[in-house]
Amino acid sequence: MGLFDFFRKVEWRVDPAQPKHAAQIAELHAASFARGWSVAEIERLMADRNTVTDILRAKARSQTIDGFSLSRIAVDEAELLSIAVSSKRRGKGGSSPLLARHLARLQAAGARRVVLEVDEQNVPALRLYARFGFSEIGTRPAYYARPDGTRGQARVLARALG
């Protein structure tokens, strides 16, 4: 990376995920969470017609997936099952266009509300969700497995769509 590459604005691209992206999504999920999902698990989720999955790329023609979001819709409520941005791209502004596009797709698919769980120690994610108007509606004690073997509390957040 050259000296001026740091200051170059990234032009993010968010697209619906295709089945061919399952392996990259699984790899990114495993790198982002203590318990990653297998390729087979990702494929099963993506094959469900009630699942909406988007991918984030830093360059329009890049084959590398820099982030993803995956939700499942039941009647008129969506649950954001997972969202992640690669460690290489974190803190560079990709999560906002990814989440914005994903929420728009959920609304277009008929969801009127979105719920999610987030680790109470995941400050960047909590800030992102606050910017998008999510509010805390509850907690789940000992919900997240941590790499050190402890369990972390989840905050349950929700927001209306539309």
Buried (B, 14 or more C-beta within 10 A) or exposed (E): EEEEEEEEEBEBBBEEBEEEBBBBBBBBBBEBBEEBBEBEEBBEBBEEEBBBBBBBBBEEEEEEBBBBBBBBBEEEBBBBBBBBBBEEBBEBEBBEBBBEBBBEBBBEBEBBBBBBBBBBEBEEBBEBBEEBEBEBEEEEEEBBEEEEEEEBBBBBBBBEBE
